[in-house]
Amino acid sequence: MNIAIIGAGYVGLVTGACFAELGVKVVCVDNDTDKIKALNKLKIPIYEPGLEDLIKRNFRQGRISFTSDIDRAVARSQVIFIAIGTPPKDNGEADLTGIEKVATAIARSMTDYRLIVEKSTVPVETGSWVKHTIEINKKKKVSFDVASNPEFLREGRAIHDFMHPDRIVLGVESKKAEQLLRELYGRIDGPILMTDIKSAELIKHASNSFLALKISYINAVAKVCELAGADIEQVAEGMGMDKRVGRAFLDAGIGFGGFCLPKDLDAFITISRKLGYDFGLLKEVKKINEFQKEDFIRRVESRLWNIKDKTIGVLGLAFKPDTDDMRFAPSIDIIQILQRHGAVIKAYDPKAASRAKKIFKGVKFCRNAYEAAKNSHCLIVLTEWQEFKELDFKKIKRLLKHPLIFDGRNMFSPEAMEGLGFKYVSVGR
Ligand SMILES: NC(=O)c1ccc[n+]([C@@H]2O[C@H](COP(=O)([O-])OP(=O)(O)OC[C@H]3O[C@@H](n4cnc5c(N)ncnc54)[C@H](O)[C@@H]3O)[C@@H](O)[C@H]2O)c1
């Protein structure tokens, strides 16, 4: 089968590379011509474990190609996935102008039956708009179907998640669409849930908002733990042992970020409001997430007294470990607020530094954690990279001006840190 994937980002490249690996002929399309040029030279624009090898192998074997020419890609592909970004507008709504452009371009290039699949995260009813857009823009009298196939991969584990998903959600409205998608996804070992298109669209927003809710819930419980003198790690463990609750997403910290949870939460609040429901619960989830960052900064300030001219070493910038993705990372707000208060920031991230350099002004980027610690008044941990677990904390202590660590990700045991002579501040314990 020949397929096209429009949008060669985190989702598009992973989807393309994985389908190619499974024997499908894939063409990835992007309107960023520099990105396409780089991909054709096998320069992979993002860091995702395992992706580079997968793309290189399948490119050499002729199963994956890259182009900016959407017409050609549509002409040779029976199934076309849309995986472009759906960024938030100022009012929280998802910006769907790109989706409309792509749907229009597909419509104009269709010469025969095509199945157009929304893989981007889109508000419920987008499928109907895509269908309408194609209908009014198609040049030939050809039939087509629209389907919804939301993506649930996690950056940092994207290939594993794509190949071994908890579920594959396929929102369809014709037998032909179902058959084509079953043929494609039959190659993957995961349960398929067939739904209507609107339900598939809603599953994605409802799932991500629920995950955000879990994080904010545990963060609120962490605050109560702090006030009561309890330990959030023990509380989360006890809660998580109940299968109805589950341990995942019960890690207290400075809150969620990334390209999915914050914008999908906003979009879901907005969609619900437009449909006539005020989703107050989700507004609170958002409020708690903001509070986590403010509270963390307050704690840093309360220990350092005056922030002005103090040097703060930062460990971790990416919104989570094993990715270079900086989009909506909590580190952005935290560092920028500390800078506004006069702090001097020295930061280290194993993979996200080059993206972070485009965001921050006046931050000194370090080659490793020790350089970030050297002569700093304290160290703050903002991303839980595994390599931080293996640091030589005796050396860190010697390098810091004061043995003070604020751990926004609860990476270390308070006893071990205090045993090493640190003043160690974490979340909810
Ligand atoms: N990143 C994730 O972990 C993740 C997981 C699940 C779902 N999603 C959703 O998938 C979608 C894509 O996310 P992403 O992280 O891959 O985004 P991304 O920004 O990494 O990639 C999007 C790509 O689309 C390209 N693009 C934009 N407009 C285009 C157009 N008109 N024509 C051709 N190409 C165009 C961009 O140049 C970019 O390369 C979003 O809706 C997102 O919410 C993302």
The ligand as an SDF file (V2000), in Angstrom:
LIG
                    3D

 44 48  0  0  0  0  0  0  0  0999 V2000
    4.1350   15.4510   19.6710 N   0  0  0  0  0  0  0  0  0  0  0  0
    3.3870   14.5390   20.2910 C   0  0  0  0  0  0  0  0  0  0  0  0
    3.8060   13.8910   21.2360 O   0  0  0  0  0  0  0  0  0  0  0  0
    1.9880   14.2740   19.7990 C   0  0  0  0  0  0  0  0  0  0  0  0
    1.3390   13.1130   20.2260 C   0  0  0  0  0  0  0  0  0  0  0  0
    0.0470   12.8650   19.7770 C   0  0  0  0  0  0  0  0  0  0  0  0
   -0.5780   13.7640   18.9450 C   0  0  0  0  0  0  0  0  0  0  0  0
    0.0700   14.9100   18.5620 N   0  0  0  0  0  0  0  0  0  0  0  0
   -0.6150   15.8240   17.6470 C   0  0  0  0  0  0  0  0  0  0  0  0
   -0.1200   15.5870   16.3340 O   0  0  0  0  0  0  0  0  0  0  0  0
   -0.0550   16.8160   15.6060 C   0  0  0  0  0  0  0  0  0  0  0  0
    1.3770   17.0710   15.1390 C   0  0  0  0  0  0  0  0  0  0  0  0
    2.1930   17.2240   16.2860 O   0  0  0  0  0  0  0  0  0  0  0  0
    3.7870   17.2190   16.1620 P   0  0  0  0  0  0  0  0  0  0  0  0
    4.3100   17.2310   17.5510 O   0  0  0  0  0  0  0  0  0  0  0  0
    4.2030   16.1570   15.2250 O   0  0  0  0  0  0  0  0  0  0  0  0
    4.0160   18.6520   15.4940 O   0  0  0  0  0  0  0  0  0  0  0  0
    5.3440   19.1950   14.7680 P   0  0  0  0  0  0  0  0  0  0  0  0
    5.2870   20.6620   14.8810 O   0  0  0  0  0  0  0  0  0  0  0  0
    6.5390   18.4590   15.2850 O   0  0  0  0  0  0  0  0  0  0  0  0
    5.1380   18.7620   13.2430 O   0  0  0  0  0  0  0  0  0  0  0  0
    4.2130   19.3410   12.4100 C   0  0  0  0  0  0  0  0  0  0  0  0
    4.8240   19.4330   11.0170 C   0  0  0  0  0  0  0  0  0  0  0  0
    3.8020   19.8580   10.1130 O   0  0  0  0  0  0  0  0  0  0  0  0
    4.3920   20.7320    9.1610 C   0  0  0  0  0  0  0  0  0  0  0  0
    3.3410   21.5320    8.5760 N   0  0  0  0  0  0  0  0  0  0  0  0
    2.6270   22.5410    9.1290 C   0  0  0  0  0  0  0  0  0  0  0  0
    1.7430   23.0360    8.2530 N   0  0  0  0  0  0  0  0  0  0  0  0
    1.8780   22.3260    7.1130 C   0  0  0  0  0  0  0  0  0  0  0  0
    1.2490   22.3630    5.8540 C   0  0  0  0  0  0  0  0  0  0  0  0
    0.2780   23.2400    5.5910 N   0  0  0  0  0  0  0  0  0  0  0  0
    1.6550   21.4870    4.9180 N   0  0  0  0  0  0  0  0  0  0  0  0
    2.6510   20.5960    5.1590 C   0  0  0  0  0  0  0  0  0  0  0  0
    3.2840   20.5150    6.3490 N   0  0  0  0  0  0  0  0  0  0  0  0
    2.9020   21.3700    7.3100 C   0  0  0  0  0  0  0  0  0  0  0  0
    5.4000   21.5340    9.9790 C   0  0  0  0  0  0  0  0  0  0  0  0
    6.3850   22.1230    9.1640 O   0  0  0  0  0  0  0  0  0  0  0  0
    5.9540   20.4640   10.9070 C   0  0  0  0  0  0  0  0  0  0  0  0
    7.0920   19.8440   10.3540 O   0  0  0  0  0  0  0  0  0  0  0  0
   -0.6000   17.8830   16.5340 C   0  0  0  0  0  0  0  0  0  0  0  0
   -1.9770   18.0460   16.3000 O   0  0  0  0  0  0  0  0  0  0  0  0
   -0.3680   17.2930   17.8990 C   0  0  0  0  0  0  0  0  0  0  0  0
   -1.2650   17.7750   18.8690 O   0  0  0  0  0  0  0  0  0  0  0  0
    1.3440   15.1660   18.9480 C   0  0  0  0  0  0  0  0  0  0  0  0
  1  2  1  0
  2  3  2  0
  2  4  1  0
  4  5  1  0
  4 44  2  0
  5  6  2  0
  6  7  1  0
  7  8  2  0
  8  9  1  0
  8 44  1  0
  9 10  1  0
  9 42  1  0
 10 11  1  0
 11 12  1  0
 11 40  1  0
 12 13  1  0
 13 14  1  0
 14 15  2  0
 14 16  1  0
 14 17  1  0
 17 18  1  0
 18 19  2  0
 18 20  1  0
 18 21  1  0
 21 22  1  0
 22 23  1  0
 23 24  1  0
 23 38  1  0
 24 25  1  0
 25 26  1  0
 25 36  1  0
 26 27  1  0
 26 35  1  0
 27 28  2  0
 28 29  1  0
 29 30  1  0
 29 35  2  0
 30 31  1  0
 30 32  2  0
 32 33  1  0
 33 34  2  0
 34 35  1  0
 36 37  1  0
 36 38  1  0
 38 39  1  0
 40 41  1  0
 40 42  1  0
 42 43  1  0
M  CHG  2   8   1  16  -1
M  END
$$$$
